[in-house]
Amino acid sequence: MSGALLALAVALLASPLHRYLAQMLGLGAEGIVAIHAIALASAAAIVAARPELRRACAALLLPMPARKVVETAAVAAANVAVPFAIAGATVLWWFVLNGEMGLARRLGEAPPADPMQSLGSAGLAVSFVVGALLAPFVEELVFRGLLHSAWTARLGWLGSLIATSALFAACHPAPASGFAISAMLVAVLRRTGSLWAPIVVRTAGEIALSPFVLGGFYFVTRGKETGEIELWAIHLALLAALAIALPLYVWMSRPERRGDHRGDHPGREWQVV
């Protein structure tokens, strides 16, 4: 388990600290991408170097059941909607606290500049590969694979889901989105019995929310400076849908004893059909 914890520590450092470390060293946006890639590659190397970790990962990287493909695709679509829903929650919170004028004031405040915006096209392409392809695979191996499996034996399925999601949220710049997405990923892992399901969901989400696709659209304030809450109707509708669908899907992933129907991979105590 020490090897798993070491791999987890490296992966944890990759997510929240790579930007700050690069800025402290004056490396700029290219340095951010490089440090992130090195940290993720180090975590993957640690997992690959430990036979017990390789066996644990191989046991989870089973083929996804064909009857779960449609469900996994639906979860991937819901994953893309999470940042829009969290943006809706943020706007609603500002509106409830300060009213229309307060919301207009908050929307008028310029957000801090993202150092990644200074990347050229080549840098953005490298960042895309690291963030949308490498990060989902490594982080799902560590969080939903090694960590969730280890904590399930100690905390039970729900305790492990909450603990894993809280840690995942703490290691990402948008904690609310991180927690919701992690809970969704644990649930789809439990319902499919294959780590490929959360990997596919994460990868699809990272691609869809990249700057090349929807990344610049989930919190657009232009044309909404008046503070009218009605202008955020789509975001609020997605928030309402998430508030209903996520707890329901987590509940559907609970352990069940149903005779001989134990799923496509017998022996998984946490798997749900």
N, C-alpha and C positions, 0 to 999 in steps of 0.2 A: 504493500500500500504506500510505502514511502516514495517509490518511483511515481505512482499516480499523483501524489501530493506535489512532488517536484514538477511534474508536467503541468499540473494545474496552476502552480505558482507562476511558471513562465507564461502560460496562456493569460493569466489574470493581468500580469504586468503588460502584456501586449496590448490590451484593450484601453485601459484608462491612462496609462503613463507614457505611451510612445510619443504623443504630441508634445507633452510638457518637457520630456527629456530632449527631444529634438530642438525645441525652442530654447531651452537652457544652454544647449551646446551651439546654438546659432546655425543649425543645419538647414532651416527652412523647410518648405513643404516636401522636397525630395527626401530630406532626412527623416521626416515623419513616416513616409512610406517605407523607407529602408529599415528603420528600427522595428516597425510593425512586422515586416516580412521576416526579419531575423528572429524576432521573438516567437512568431508562429512556427517557423521552421525548426527552432530549437525545441519547442514543445513536441512537435511531431517526431523529431529525432529521438527524444527521450522515450516516447511511447514505443517507437520502433526498436529501440535498443533493449527494452526489457521484455523478456519472453512472456512473463505473466500478464503484462499489459497488452502485448500483441494478441495473446489468447483471448483476453477479455474483449478486446475490440473486434476480433474475428467472430466471436460468438454473437455480437450485436449487429455486425455488418452482413446479416443474412438477406437474401433477396426479399424485396417487398412483395407481399401477397398481391396477386393480380386483382383480387376483389377490393383491395384497399387503394387502388390508384386514383379512382374518382374522389374518394374521401381526402386523400393527400392533396390532390389538386385544389379542392375546395378550401382546405386549411391554408394552402399557399396563397390563395386569393385573399383570405381573411388576414393573413400575415401582412400583406401589402396595405390593407386598410387600417392597420393598427396606428401608424403615425398620424394619419388623417383624423382618426377618432381621438387620439391624445391631444392633437391640436385643437379639436373641438372642445375637449374638456378644459384645456387651458383658457381658451377664449370665454367659455361659460363661467369659469371661476373668476376671471377678471370682471366679467359683467355683473355677477352676483355681488362681488365685493364693492365695486365702484360705480356701477351703473353704466349707461351709455357713454357719458363723457369720460369716465375713467377708462373704459375699454378703448375709446378713441385715442386717449393719451398713451396708453400702453402700446397700442398698435403703431403709433407714430414714433416710438422710440426705436432708433436704429439698432439692429442686433449686432453683436460683435463680429468683426470680420473673421471669416474662416480662412486659415492659412492655406488650406487646400485649393482655394480659388486661384492661387498664384501658379499652380501647375499648368504647364503647357499640355498640348494634346497627348504627347508621348507620356508625360508624367501621369496624366489622368488615366491613360490606358493601363499603366503599371499599377496604379492605385486600384483600378477596377479589378484587375486580376487578383491582387492581394486581398482586397476587401470582399469581393463577391465570390471568389472561388477558393482561395486558400483558407481564409478565416472561417467560413462556415464549416468546412470539413474538420479542421483542427479543433475548433471550439465545441462542435457537437460531440466529437470523440471524448473531449475532456468533461464538459458539463453534463450533457444528457447521457453519455456513455459511462465513463468511469465514475464520475461524482454521483450522479443520480442513482446508479446501481448500488454503489457502496452505502449511500445514505438510506436507501430504501430498506436495507436489512436492519438498520439501527432506528430509523425514525418512522417507518411505515411509508406507504406510497404518498399520502397527502403531505406528511411532514417533510419528506424528501422533495416533493414538488415545490413546496413553499420555500424551503431552505435553498434549493438549487436556483430557483427563480430570483430570490432576494440577492444571492451572491452574484448572479449574472447581471441583475439590474445595477448593482453597485459598481460593476466593472464597465459600464457603458455610459456614454454622455447623456442619454435620455432614459433615466431609471424607470419611469412609468411604462414607457414602451418596452423596455427590456424585460420588465417583470411579466407583462401581459404576453409578450412573444415567447418567453421561456415557458410559461405555463402551457401555452398552446403547443409548444414543441414537445414537452414532456407527455402531454396527452396523446399526441399523434404517435409518439414512440410506443407508448403503452398499448395503443389500439392496433398498431400494425405489427409490433414485435420486431421491427427492423430499424436500425439507426439510419438507414438510407432515407427514411421518410422525413425526419427533421432536417437532414442534410439537404434534401431536395427543396423543402419548404424554405429553409434559410437562404439557399442559393438563389432561388426564384425571387425571394423578397429583396435580397441585396441587389440583384440585377435590375428589378423593377424600380427600386428606389435610388438607383445610381443617378449621377448628374446627366447621364445620357438619355434617361427615360423620364421618371416621375420625380426625381430627387428635388427639383426646384419648384414643385407645385403643391406640396402638401401643407405649406403654411404661407401662402401668398397673401400679403396685406394690401396690395395695390387695388384701389377701387373700394376698399372696405374701411377707409380711414374715419368714416363718420361714427363708427362704433355701433351700428345697427346689428343686433344679434341675428336678425333674419338673414343677413348676408352669409352666414355660416351654416345654413340649413343642411347642406350635404355633410359637413363635418359632424354636426350634432346628430344627424340621422345615423351615421356610422358609429358614433359614440353609443347611442341607444342600442344599436344592434350588437355591438361588442359587449355591452354590459349584460345582455341577455345570453348571447351565444357562448361566450367564453366560460362562465360558470357551468352552463349546461354541458358543454363539451368536456370539461374537466370531470364533471360528475359521471359522464358516460365512460370515462376511462378508469373508473374505480374497479377494484378486483371483484370478480364474480365467480361463484361456484355453480356451474351449470352442467353437472354430470360429466360426460366425456367430452364436451365441447370446450376445449382448452385453447383453440386457435390453431394456426398453421405451424407453430413451433412449440410442441409440447415441452413442459419442464420450466417454462417461464412463469414464475409465480406472479409477476406483475403484469403479464399480458392480458388484455381484454379482447374478446372476439368482436 
